[in-house]
Amino acid sequence: MNNARNRLLAPTAAFEPDYRTAFELAPVGLVVSRQRVIVDCNEVLAQMFRSTRDALIGESFQVLYPSFDEFERTGERIVTELLDDGRYADDRIMKRSPGNPAGELFWCHVAGRALQRDLPHAAGIWSFEDLSARRPLTTPGRAGLTAREREVAALLIEGRTSKQIGKSLGLSHRTVDIYRARLLRKYAASTTPELVQKLLAGRS
């Protein structure tokens, strides 16, 4: 990290674009991936997930998710948009401390692009921004939220309807309404807008 800073602070006459330095010193977490495996990442990403570069490189993206099901379903869900224009972005709940079942859950903005649009997971570059400072995650009650409830909550925040959420998650809109009702109850909210406000504010 210090070497990267030194290269960036070199005299202007000697300065040339150094993309490795840009990668290492970027203010957001960055990952280069192949088949959803971390090929490289910067220190910001490692610190965000309370891990190290050495520990994360070579690992599947699965270790950054609260559950295997969420990892699998997210991978399936983003394919359509990656095939359409090669880019995808959303806010989702991720998990710190890979390998620790009790790792902290937090809101994260994830954006990326496929390097081969026709093969969306073959290779990609992804950015991760920790949203916890302005969107703290409070899970209500001892049981917290299920994987599906977390997915539905993330899409409700985007303003999607039950039909849109159902299409994205491969569920009927009636099933989505059941999850929405559970979230309303868990967060003691009377309406969907009130639920979204509580989700954004991290209040239950």
ZIRA-V301624 format. One record per pair of residues at least 6 apart in sequence whose C-alpha atoms are under 7 Angstrom apart, sorted by sequence separation. I is the first residue (numbers start at 0). J is the second residue. If there is no record, write none. Layout:
# ZIRA-V301624
i: <I;I>
j: <J;J>
This chain:
# ZIRA-V301624
i: <31;32;45;61;64;80;81;96;113;115;138;165;183;188;197;30;31;45;80;95;113;115;165;31;94;95;114;186;30;31;61;94;95;113;114;30;42;77;94;113;154;162;165;29;30;41;93;94;112;113;161;183;29;40;92;93;111;112;28;92;93;111;112;151;92;93;111;161;28;29;91;92;110;111;161;27;28;90;91;110;187;3;39;90;91;109;110;186;23;37;38;90;109;22;23;37;38;89;90;108;109;37;89;107;108;36;37;88;89;107;108;36;37;88;107;108;36;37;87;88;106;107;35;36;87;106;35;86;87;106;86;105;85;86;65;85;106;64;65;63;64;106;148;63;85;105;63;81;63;82;148;62;81;82;62;82;81;156;155;78;49;50;139;48;49;139;48;92;91;90;137;139;134;135;136;137;134;135;137;134;69;66;47;35;34;33;34;33;34;33;32;33;32;76;31;32;76;31;30;31;30;29;30;29;28;29;27;28;27;28;27>
j: <37;38;51;67;70;86;87;102;119;121;144;171;189;194;203;37;38;52;87;102;120;122;172;39;102;103;122;194;39;40;70;103;104;122;123;40;52;87;104;123;164;172;175;40;41;52;104;105;123;124;172;194;41;52;104;105;123;124;41;105;106;124;125;164;106;107;125;175;43;44;106;107;125;126;176;43;44;106;107;126;203;20;56;107;108;126;127;203;41;55;56;108;127;41;42;56;57;108;109;127;128;57;109;127;128;57;58;109;110;128;129;58;59;110;129;130;59;60;110;111;129;130;59;60;111;130;60;111;112;131;112;131;112;113;93;113;134;93;94;93;94;136;178;94;116;136;95;113;97;116;182;97;116;117;98;119;119;195;195;119;95;96;185;95;96;186;96;149;153;153;201;203;199;200;201;202;200;201;203;201;146;146;129;120;120;120;121;121;122;122;122;123;123;167;123;124;168;124;124;125;125;125;126;126;126;127;126;127;127;128;128>
